[in-house]
Amino acid sequence: MLVDKVPDTPVEVLVDLLTKAKDIAAACGSVPEDLKIHLQKALDMASGLDDYLEKMTTQESQPLAELYKKTMSHDWDRVYEEGKTKFRLPKECITGHVEGQTLKMLVHMSHASRVLEIGMFTGYGALSMAEGLPEDGSIVACELEPYLKEFAQPIFDKSPHGKKITVKTGSAMDTLKELAAAGEQFDMVFIDADKNNYINYYNFIMDNNLLRLQGVICIDNSLFKGKVYLKDTTDSNGLALREFNQFVSDDPRVEQVIVPLRDGISLIRRVSVTSERSLAQCEITDDEVFRGVKGRPVLDRMRLDGKVAYVTGGGQGIGRAFAHALGEAGAKVAVVDLVPAKAEAVAKELFLKGINAIPVSADISKPDDVQRMVDTVVSKWGAIHIACNNAGVNKNSASEDTSLEEWDQTFGVNLRGTFMCCQAAGRVMLKQGYGKIINTASMASLIGSSRGPATLHQQYSQIASKTACHMGPAPNCKGQSVKQEHAVPHPQKQLSYNTSKAGVVKLTQTLGTEWIDRGVRVNCISPGIVDTPLIHSEDLRPLVQRWLSDIPAGRLAQVTDLQAAVVYLASDASDYMTGHNLVIEGGQSLW
């Protein structure tokens, strides 16, 4: 015989009560027909809600579906009677499809990378949250019952996200004390355990800074079948949760909202600054360091929301990385490239990530193209806040063989083109009273300084340079290697490139000092040797080993190594920096 499902949420209780009222009304001939109609409409509305939410919520993953099925088909009464669990566990305790996807969404929205879960049951909620974490994210799940860890682990092992989950069995409070002693902090905490201990868990988490600044605590079952607000409540869990909800509501350290999803989820956010009442009780210096500049923590000051940027040479390599970085930080991005298809491809990439982007085709060595580029961006978005002048060319040749055509072409893009972009964008920015110009220079502009006469070792290394291959260390009287110091990049010969990039640095310094008092900052980034497909060609392979021997970091730069720098220089966090050459080369210029 089938056992009727016990109503578990406020909506389910409403459906049960409305169904009973409808049956009573149907059996009573004196009940007005209008009342019966209204009861039916109320029942339809209440009974349809959960099913509709289930239907409209994104489908769960296969491992989650398997875990749910395994949990619901398991004989938990038998497990308890056999002494494998300390408590009789009802299968209804499982976090369901809608709640699981809600938790996953909250992880995404809060940009959490570390999650603490108190009360795991069979791990559906833990795996849901793990799916929302980045690849290097982690969850610590506290579970009293060792049996439940054994139950969930095979499903965790099947999921690509299961490796993010660490289950700690035993007393949750003991685990919290261990985590606090280790100085651990979490971006999000999910509590779904013994209701009477909610307030103790919460206080320990807050008092020991287990929740990071602006972190989020999620509390499950915070409406508990409506018993938290019904006046005649005598249920101990309902009373405990009523006390807990009121305590959090009165806590000046947090903000709270209760979402009536299923049996209620409380979303509790730690605020960056406590109330004036709390501050008055402490001896602190209440200034911008404490509160943040304009009330914004430092990471928020690096956001670029509402800003308009363009990136020249944005169709590939460093420029593509810059375009993605600025867009991810919140800016609208115009992707500028000489080749229209490349600009369009990167703009499409950005758009697929939810970033507003447009492609612009331009040859920055031509004044008309530069002005058209700037006009296009202003026409589209009404301003230019960030000008990322990255486009450049490099043609290697021995100095005695460098033609005027090569010299002019290199300078036409690298220096003349950068100047024209700075000037055209700068005119817009000076009218706005605000702007960030970021030019791409090169480590080639700064390697070395004046040195004494060449040693025998240096002469040997110069011979090795001419052969364009790595000949190994030069011998000396002690049989040890001696490191050569260089004043220019080597062994490649690139006179016009080196000189043009040195010009970009001086251009940046000059404009940076001229325009800062009018709200425009001009800085540049000097990358080291960047790893690109061309670097690994057969012709350049011998040079790579030579370069690596001169880089303390022991590797070439990746384009992603440069992304944070361009965001910093584009943001308000760098407002006091101008005319600066930010070098990112793994220490190569130091040797």
C-alpha positions as CSV (number, residue, x, y, z in Angstrom):
1,M,0.0,0.0,0.0
2,L,1.3,3.4,-1.0
3,V,1.9,5.9,1.9
4,D,0.7,9.4,1.2
5,K,3.5,11.9,1.0
6,V,3.7,14.1,4.1
7,P,3.6,17.9,3.2
8,D,7.1,19.2,3.6
9,T,7.0,22.9,2.5
10,P,4.7,25.8,3.0
11,V,3.3,25.4,-0.5
12,E,2.7,21.6,0.0
13,V,0.9,22.4,3.3
14,L,-1.3,24.9,1.5
15,V,-2.1,22.4,-1.2
16,D,-3.0,19.8,1.5
17,L,-5.2,22.2,3.3
18,L,-6.9,23.5,0.2
19,T,-7.6,20.0,-1.0
20,K,-9.3,19.1,2.3
21,A,-11.3,22.4,2.2
22,K,-12.3,21.6,-1.4
23,D,-13.5,18.1,-0.4
24,I,-15.5,19.5,2.5
25,A,-17.1,22.1,0.3
26,A,-18.0,19.5,-2.3
27,A,-19.6,17.3,0.3
28,C,-21.7,20.2,1.7
29,G,-24.7,21.2,-0.4
30,S,-25.0,24.6,1.3
31,V,-21.6,25.9,0.2
32,P,-22.0,28.6,-2.5
33,E,-20.8,27.7,-5.9
34,D,-18.5,30.8,-6.1
35,L,-16.7,29.6,-3.0
36,K,-16.0,26.2,-4.6
37,I,-14.7,28.0,-7.7
38,H,-12.4,30.2,-5.7
39,L,-11.1,27.2,-3.7
40,Q,-10.4,25.4,-7.0
41,K,-8.5,28.3,-8.4
42,A,-6.4,28.7,-5.2
43,L,-5.7,25.0,-5.3
44,D,-4.6,25.1,-8.9
45,M,-2.3,28.0,-8.3
46,A,-0.7,26.4,-5.2
47,S,-0.4,22.9,-6.6
48,G,1.0,24.1,-9.9
49,L,3.9,26.1,-8.6
50,D,6.5,23.5,-7.6
51,D,5.9,21.5,-10.8
52,Y,6.3,24.6,-12.9
53,L,9.6,25.5,-11.1
54,E,10.8,21.9,-11.7
55,K,9.9,22.1,-15.4
56,M,11.5,25.5,-16.0
57,T,14.7,24.9,-14.0
58,T,17.8,23.9,-16.1
59,Q,18.1,20.1,-16.2
60,E,20.5,18.5,-13.7
61,S,23.6,16.7,-14.8
62,Q,23.8,13.0,-15.2
63,P,25.8,12.4,-12.0
64,L,23.3,14.5,-10.0
65,A,20.4,12.6,-11.5
66,E,22.1,9.3,-10.6
67,L,22.7,10.5,-7.0
68,Y,19.1,11.5,-6.6
69,K,17.8,8.2,-7.9
70,K,20.2,6.3,-5.7
71,T,19.1,8.3,-2.6
72,M,15.4,7.9,-3.2
73,S,15.6,4.1,-3.9
74,H,17.8,3.4,-0.8
75,D,16.4,1.6,2.2
76,W,17.3,4.1,4.9
77,D,15.2,2.4,7.6
78,R,17.2,-0.8,7.1
79,V,20.5,1.1,7.2
80,Y,19.5,2.6,10.5
81,E,18.3,-0.7,11.9
82,E,21.6,-2.3,11.0
83,G,23.4,0.3,13.0
84,K,25.2,1.9,10.0
85,T,23.8,5.4,10.7
86,K,23.3,7.1,14.1
87,F,19.9,8.6,13.0
88,R,17.0,7.4,11.0
89,L,17.4,9.5,7.8
90,P,14.3,10.3,5.7
91,K,15.0,10.4,2.0
92,E,13.1,13.7,1.8
93,C,16.2,15.3,3.4
94,I,17.9,15.3,0.0
95,T,18.5,18.6,-1.7
96,G,16.3,18.4,-4.8
97,H,16.7,19.5,-8.4
98,V,15.4,23.1,-8.0
99,E,17.3,23.7,-4.8
100,G,20.5,22.2,-6.3
101,Q,20.4,24.4,-9.4
102,T,19.7,27.4,-7.1
103,L,22.8,26.7,-5.1
104,K,24.9,26.2,-8.3
105,M,23.5,29.6,-9.5
106,L,24.4,31.3,-6.3
107,V,28.0,29.9,-6.5
108,H,28.2,31.4,-10.0
109,M,26.7,34.8,-9.0
110,S,28.9,35.2,-5.9
111,H,32.1,34.2,-7.9
112,A,32.8,31.8,-5.1
113,S,35.9,29.6,-5.3
114,R,35.8,28.1,-1.8
115,V,32.6,26.7,-0.2
116,L,31.8,25.3,3.2
117,E,28.8,23.0,3.6
118,I,27.5,22.0,7.0
119,G,25.3,19.0,6.7
120,M,25.8,17.0,3.5
121,F,23.3,14.1,3.7
122,T,24.0,12.2,0.4
123,G,25.9,15.0,-1.3
124,Y,23.4,16.3,-3.9
125,G,23.9,19.9,-2.7
126,A,27.7,19.5,-2.5
127,L,27.9,18.2,-6.1
128,S,25.5,20.9,-7.3
129,M,27.7,23.6,-5.9
130,A,30.9,21.9,-7.1
131,E,29.5,22.2,-10.7
132,G,29.4,25.9,-10.3
133,L,32.9,26.3,-9.0
134,P,36.0,27.1,-11.2
135,E,38.3,24.3,-11.9
136,D,40.5,25.1,-8.9
137,G,37.6,25.6,-6.6
138,S,36.9,23.5,-3.5
139,I,34.2,22.5,-1.1
140,V,34.6,21.3,2.4
141,A,31.5,19.3,3.4
142,C,30.9,18.5,7.1
143,E,28.9,15.4,7.7
144,L,28.2,13.6,11.0
145,E,27.5,10.2,9.5
146,P,30.5,8.4,8.0
147,Y,28.1,6.1,6.1
148,L,27.0,9.0,4.0
149,K,30.5,9.8,2.8
150,E,30.8,6.2,1.6
151,F,27.4,6.4,0.0
152,A,28.2,9.6,-2.0
153,Q,31.9,9.0,-2.9
154,P,31.2,6.6,-5.9
155,I,29.0,9.3,-7.6
156,F,31.5,12.0,-6.8
157,D,34.2,9.9,-8.5
158,K,32.1,9.6,-11.6
159,S,31.7,13.4,-11.9
160,P,34.5,15.7,-13.3
161,H,33.6,18.0,-10.4
162,G,33.8,15.5,-7.6
163,K,37.5,16.1,-7.0
164,K,36.6,19.5,-5.7
165,I,34.7,18.0,-2.7
166,T,36.4,17.1,0.6
167,V,34.1,15.4,3.1
168,K,35.0,15.7,6.8
169,T,33.1,13.3,9.0
170,G,32.3,13.9,12.7
171,S,31.1,16.8,14.7
172,A,30.6,19.9,12.4
173,M,31.6,22.2,15.3
174,D,34.9,20.3,15.7
175,T,35.6,20.7,12.0
176,L,34.8,24.4,12.2
177,K,37.2,24.8,15.0
178,E,39.9,23.1,13.0
179,L,39.2,25.3,10.0
180,A,39.3,28.5,12.1
181,A,42.6,27.4,13.8
182,A,44.1,27.0,10.3
183,G,42.9,30.5,9.3
184,E,40.6,29.2,6.5
185,Q,38.0,31.5,4.9
186,F,35.2,30.7,2.5
187,D,33.3,32.7,-0.1
188,M,30.0,30.8,0.5
189,V,28.7,28.7,3.4
190,F,25.6,26.5,3.1
191,I,24.0,25.2,6.3
192,D,21.5,22.3,6.3
193,A,22.1,20.4,9.5
194,D,20.5,20.2,13.0
195,K,18.3,23.2,13.2
196,N,18.9,23.9,16.9
197,N,22.6,24.4,16.2
198,Y,22.1,26.9,13.3
199,I,22.6,29.9,15.6
200,N,25.8,28.3,17.1
201,Y,27.3,27.5,13.6
202,Y,26.4,31.0,12.4
203,N,28.0,32.8,15.4
204,F,31.2,30.7,15.2
205,I,31.5,31.4,11.5
206,M,31.1,35.1,11.9
207,D,33.1,35.5,15.1
208,N,36.0,33.6,13.7
209,N,36.0,35.2,10.2
210,L,35.4,31.9,8.4
211,L,33.3,33.9,6.0
212,R,35.3,36.3,3.9
213,L,34.5,40.0,3.3
214,Q,31.2,40.2,1.3
215,G,30.8,36.4,1.5
216,V,27.4,34.7,1.5
217,I,25.8,32.3,3.9
218,C,22.9,30.2,2.7
219,I,20.5,28.7,5.2
220,D,18.2,25.8,4.1
221,N,14.7,25.2,5.6
222,S,14.5,28.7,7.1
223,L,10.7,28.7,6.6
224,F,10.3,25.2,8.0
225,K,6.8,24.4,6.8
226,G,5.6,27.8,7.8
227,K,6.1,27.1,11.5
228,V,8.6,29.9,11.9
229,Y,5.8,32.5,11.4
230,L,2.6,30.7,12.5
231,K,1.6,32.0,15.9
232,D,0.6,28.7,17.4
233,T,3.9,26.9,16.6
234,T,5.1,24.5,19.2
235,D,7.5,22.5,17.0
236,S,11.1,22.7,18.4
237,N,12.7,23.1,15.0
238,G,10.3,25.8,14.0
239,L,10.9,27.7,17.2
240,A,14.7,27.3,16.8
241,L,14.6,28.7,13.2
242,R,12.3,31.5,14.3
243,E,14.9,32.6,16.9
244,F,17.7,32.2,14.3
245,N,16.0,34.2,11.6
246,Q,15.3,37.1,14.0
247,F,18.9,37.0,15.3
248,V,20.3,37.3,11.8
249,S,17.8,40.1,11.0
250,D,19.1,42.0,14.0
251,D,22.8,41.4,13.3
252,P,24.5,44.6,12.0
253,R,27.3,42.6,10.4
254,V,25.0,41.2,7.7
255,E,22.1,41.7,5.3
256,Q,19.5,39.0,4.9
257,V,16.7,38.1,2.6
258,I,14.6,34.9,2.8
259,V,13.6,33.4,-0.5
260,P,10.4,31.3,-0.3
261,L,11.8,28.5,-2.5
262,R,10.6,25.1,-1.4
263,D,11.0,25.2,2.4
264,G,12.9,28.5,2.3
265,I,16.5,29.6,1.7
266,S,18.0,32.5,3.6
267,L,20.6,34.5,1.8
268,I,22.9,36.3,4.2
269,R,25.6,38.6,2.9
270,R,28.4,39.9,5.1
271,V,28.6,43.7,4.6
272,S,31.9,45.4,4.1
273,V,31.5,47.9,7.0
274,T,29.5,47.3,10.1
275,S,27.0,49.7,11.5
276,E,27.7,53.0,13.1
277,R,26.6,51.6,16.4
278,S,29.2,48.8,16.2
279,L,31.9,51.2,15.0
280,A,31.3,53.5,18.0
281,Q,32.2,50.5,20.3
282,C,35.5,50.0,18.7
283,E,38.6,52.2,18.5
284,I,39.3,52.2,14.7
285,T,40.4,54.7,12.2
286,D,37.3,55.3,10.1
287,D,38.7,56.4,6.7
288,E,39.1,55.4,3.1
289,V,41.5,52.6,4.0
290,F,38.9,51.1,6.3
291,R,35.8,51.8,4.2
292,G,37.4,51.7,0.7
293,V,37.7,54.6,-1.8
294,K,34.1,55.8,-2.4
295,G,33.0,52.8,-0.4
296,R,34.5,50.3,-2.9
297,P,36.9,47.5,-1.8
298,V,40.1,47.3,-3.8
299,L,38.9,44.6,-6.2
300,D,35.8,46.5,-7.0
301,R,38.0,49.5,-7.9
302,M,39.5,47.4,-10.6
303,R,36.1,46.8,-12.2
304,L,35.5,48.5,-15.6
305,D,31.7,48.4,-15.7
306,G,30.3,51.1,-18.0
307,K,33.7,51.9,-19.5
308,V,34.4,51.9,-23.3
309,A,37.6,50.5,-24.6
310,Y,39.3,49.8,-27.9
311,V,42.2,47.4,-28.5
312,T,44.3,47.7,-31.7
313,G,45.9,44.5,-32.9
314,G,43.0,42.9,-31.1
315,G,42.5,40.1,-33.6
316,Q,45.2,37.8,-32.2
317,G,47.9,37.2,-29.6
318,I,48.4,39.9,-26.9
319,G,45.7,42.1,-28.3
320,R,43.1,39.3,-28.2
321,A,44.1,38.6,-24.6
322,F,43.8,42.3,-23.7
323,A,40.3,42.5,-25.3
324,H,39.1,39.5,-23.3
325,A,40.5,40.9,-20.1
326,L,39.0,44.3,-20.4
327,G,35.6,42.8,-21.4
328,E,35.7,40.4,-18.5
329,A,36.3,43.3,-16.2
330,G,33.1,44.9,-17.4
331,A,34.1,47.2,-20.4
332,K,32.6,47.4,-23.8
333,V,35.3,46.6,-26.3
334,A,36.0,47.6,-29.9
335,V,38.3,45.0,-31.4
336,V,40.5,46.7,-33.9
337,D,42.6,44.8,-36.4
338,L,44.1,45.2,-39.9
339,V,42.4,42.0,-41.0
340,P,38.6,42.3,-40.7
341,A,38.0,38.6,-40.2
342,K,40.3,38.5,-37.2
343,A,38.6,41.4,-35.6
344,E,35.2,39.8,-36.2
345,A,36.3,36.5,-34.8
346,V,37.4,38.0,-31.5
347,A,34.4,40.3,-31.3
348,K,32.2,37.1,-31.7
349,E,34.2,35.4,-28.9
350,L,33.5,38.3,-26.6
351,F,29.8,38.5,-27.5
352,L,29.4,34.8,-26.7
353,K,30.7,35.5,-23.2
354,G,28.1,38.2,-22.7
355,I,30.5,41.1,-23.4
356,N,29.4,44.0,-25.6
357,A,31.9,44.1,-28.5
358,I,32.2,45.4,-32.1
359,P,34.8,44.7,-34.7
360,V,36.6,47.6,-36.4
361,S,39.0,47.2,-39.4
362,A,41.8,49.8,-39.4
363,D,45.4,50.2,-40.5
364,I,46.8,52.4,-37.7
365,S,49.7,53.6,-39.8
366,K,47.1,55.6,-41.8
367,P,45.8,58.8,-40.2
368,D,42.3,58.5,-41.8
369,D,41.9,54.9,-40.5
370,V,42.9,56.0,-37.0
371,Q,40.4,58.8,-37.0
372,R,37.7,56.6,-38.4
373,M,38.4,54.0,-35.7
374,V,38.0,56.6,-33.0
375,D,34.8,58.1,-34.6
376,T,33.3,54.6,-34.9
377,V,33.8,53.9,-31.2
378,V,32.4,57.3,-30.1
379,S,29.5,57.0,-32.5
380,K,28.6,53.6,-31.1
381,W,29.1,54.1,-27.4
382,G,29.4,57.9,-26.9
383,A,32.9,57.9,-25.3
384,I,36.3,56.3,-25.1
385,H,37.6,55.7,-21.6
386,I,40.3,53.2,-22.4
387,A,42.6,53.2,-25.4
388,C,44.8,50.1,-25.7
389,N,47.3,50.8,-28.4
390,N,48.8,47.4,-28.9
391,A,49.2,46.9,-32.7
392,G,52.8,46.4,-33.8
393,V,55.2,44.8,-36.3
394,N,58.6,43.3,-36.0
395,K,60.9,42.6,-39.0
396,N,64.3,41.1,-38.1
397,S,67.4,42.0,-40.1
398,A,71.0,42.8,-39.5
399,S,71.5,46.6,-39.0
400,E,73.7,46.9,-42.1
401,D,70.9,45.2,-44.2
402,T,68.0,47.1,-42.7
403,S,66.3,49.0,-45.5
404,L,64.6,52.3,-45.3
405,E,61.4,50.6,-46.3
406,E,61.6,48.2,-43.3
407,W,62.5,51.1,-41.0
408,D,59.7,53.2,-42.2
409,Q,57.1,50.4,-42.1
410,T,58.2,49.4,-38.5
411,F,58.1,53.0,-37.3
412,G,54.9,53.7,-39.2
413,V,53.0,51.2,-37.1
414,N,55.0,50.9,-33.8
415,L,55.7,54.6,-33.1
416,R,53.9,56.8,-35.6
417,G,50.8,54.7,-35.5
418,T,50.8,54.6,-31.7
419,F,51.3,58.4,-31.6
420,M,48.3,58.9,-33.9
421,C,46.1,56.6,-31.8
422,C,47.2,58.4,-28.6
423,Q,46.5,61.8,-30.1
424,A,43.1,60.9,-31.6
425,A,41.9,59.1,-28.5
426,G,43.5,61.7,-26.3
427,R,41.5,64.5,-27.8
428,V,38.3,62.7,-26.9
429,M,39.5,61.9,-23.4
430,L,40.7,65.5,-22.7
431,K,37.2,66.7,-23.6
432,Q,35.8,64.1,-21.2
433,G,38.3,65.0,-18.5
434,Y,39.0,61.3,-18.1
435,G,40.9,58.6,-19.9
436,K,43.4,55.7,-19.6
437,I,45.8,55.2,-22.5
438,I,47.8,51.9,-22.4
439,N,50.5,51.4,-25.0
440,T,52.3,48.2,-25.7
441,A,56.1,48.8,-25.7
442,S,58.6,45.9,-25.2
443,M,61.3,44.6,-23.0
444,A,63.5,45.3,-26.1
445,S,63.3,49.0,-25.1
446,L,65.0,48.6,-21.8
447,I,67.4,45.7,-21.7
448,G,70.8,46.4,-20.3
449,S,72.8,49.5,-19.5
450,S,76.4,50.7,-20.1
451,R,79.0,48.1,-19.4
452,G,82.7,47.7,-19.5
453,P,84.9,46.0,-22.2
454,A,83.7,42.7,-23.4
455,T,85.3,39.7,-21.7
456,L,86.5,36.6,-23.4
457,H,83.3,34.9,-22.3
458,Q,81.2,37.7,-23.9
459,Q,83.2,37.5,-27.1
460,Y,82.5,33.8,-27.2
461,S,78.8,34.4,-26.6
462,Q,78.7,37.0,-29.4
463,I,80.1,34.4,-31.7
464,A,77.3,32.0,-30.5
465,S,74.8,34.7,-31.2
466,K,75.9,35.1,-34.8
467,T,75.3,31.4,-35.4
468,A,71.7,31.9,-34.2
469,C,72.0,28.8,-32.1
470,H,72.7,27.9,-28.5
471,M,76.3,26.8,-28.2
472,G,76.2,26.2,-24.4
473,P,78.2,27.9,-21.7
474,A,81.7,29.4,-22.4
475,P,84.5,27.8,-20.5
476,N,86.6,29.8,-18.0
477,C,89.6,29.0,-15.9
478,K,87.4,27.3,-13.2
479,G,85.4,25.3,-15.7
480,Q,82.2,27.3,-14.7
481,S,79.6,29.1,-16.7
482,V,79.7,32.9,-16.8
483,K,76.5,34.7,-17.6
484,Q,76.7,37.3,-20.4
485,E,75.0,40.7,-19.9
486,H,73.4,42.2,-22.9
487,A,72.3,45.7,-23.7
488,V,69.7,44.7,-26.4
489,P,67.7,41.5,-27.1
490,H,69.7,38.8,-28.6
491,P,70.6,36.9,-30.7
492,Q,67.9,38.2,-33.0
493,K,68.8,41.4,-34.9
494,Q,65.9,43.9,-34.8
495,L,67.3,47.4,-35.0
496,S,64.1,49.1,-36.2
497,Y,61.9,47.2,-33.7
498,N,64.1,48.0,-30.7
499,T,64.4,51.6,-31.6
500,S,60.7,52.1,-32.3
501,K,59.7,50.5,-29.0
502,A,62.1,52.7,-27.1
503,G,60.3,55.6,-28.8
504,V,56.9,54.2,-27.5
505,V,58.3,54.4,-23.9
506,K,59.4,58.0,-24.3
507,L,56.1,58.9,-26.1
508,T,54.3,57.4,-23.1
509,Q,56.4,59.3,-20.6
510,T,55.9,62.6,-22.3
511,L,52.2,62.3,-22.8
512,G,51.8,60.9,-19.3
513,T,53.2,64.1,-17.7
514,E,51.4,66.5,-20.1
515,W,47.9,65.1,-19.7
516,I,47.6,63.8,-16.1
517,D,46.4,67.2,-14.7
518,R,43.6,67.1,-17.3
519,G,42.4,63.6,-16.2
520,V,44.2,61.4,-18.8
521,R,46.8,58.9,-17.6
522,V,49.2,57.4,-20.2
523,N,51.2,54.2,-19.3
524,C,52.7,51.3,-21.2
525,I,53.3,47.6,-20.8
526,S,56.6,46.0,-21.8
527,P,56.2,42.3,-22.3
528,G,59.0,39.9,-22.5
529,I,59.2,37.2,-25.2
530,V,55.6,35.9,-25.6
531,D,54.9,32.3,-26.4
532,T,53.1,32.1,-29.8
533,P,52.8,29.4,-32.5
534,L,55.5,31.2,-34.5
535,I,57.9,30.8,-31.6
536,H,57.8,27.0,-32.0
537,S,58.6,27.0,-35.7
538,E,61.6,25.0,-36.9
539,D,63.5,28.2,-37.7
540,L,63.1,29.7,-34.2
541,R,63.3,26.6,-32.1
542,P,67.1,27.0,-31.5
543,L,66.5,30.6,-30.3
544,V,63.9,29.5,-27.8
545,Q,66.4,27.5,-25.8
546,R,68.7,30.5,-25.9
547,W,66.0,32.8,-24.6
548,L,65.0,30.4,-21.9
549,S,68.5,30.4,-20.5
550,D,68.3,34.2,-20.1
551,I,64.9,34.2,-18.2
552,P,65.0,33.7,-14.5
553,A,61.3,32.5,-14.6
554,G,62.5,29.6,-16.8
555,R,59.7,30.0,-19.3
556,L,58.3,32.3,-22.0
557,A,55.5,34.7,-21.2
558,Q,51.9,33.6,-21.9
559,V,49.4,36.2,-23.1
560,T,47.4,35.5,-20.0
561,D,50.4,36.8,-17.9
562,L,49.7,40.3,-19.2
563,Q,45.9,40.4,-18.7
564,A,45.8,41.6,-15.1
565,A,48.2,44.4,-15.9
566,V,46.1,45.9,-18.6
567,V,43.0,45.8,-16.3
568,Y,44.9,47.5,-13.5
569,L,46.2,50.3,-15.8
570,A,42.7,50.7,-17.3
571,S,41.0,50.9,-13.8
572,D,40.5,53.6,-11.2
573,A,43.0,51.7,-9.0
574,S,45.9,53.1,-11.1
575,D,44.8,56.7,-11.1
576,Y,48.1,58.0,-9.5
577,M,50.2,56.2,-12.1
578,T,51.2,57.9,-15.3
579,G,54.2,57.8,-17.7
580,H,55.1,54.4,-16.3
581,N,56.6,51.4,-18.2
582,L,55.2,48.3,-16.5
583,V,57.7,45.5,-17.3
584,I,56.4,41.9,-17.4
585,E,59.3,39.7,-18.6
586,G,60.0,37.0,-16.0
587,G,63.1,38.8,-14.8
588,Q,64.9,38.7,-18.2
589,S,66.0,42.3,-18.2
590,L,67.6,41.8,-14.8
591,W,70.2,39.3,-16.1
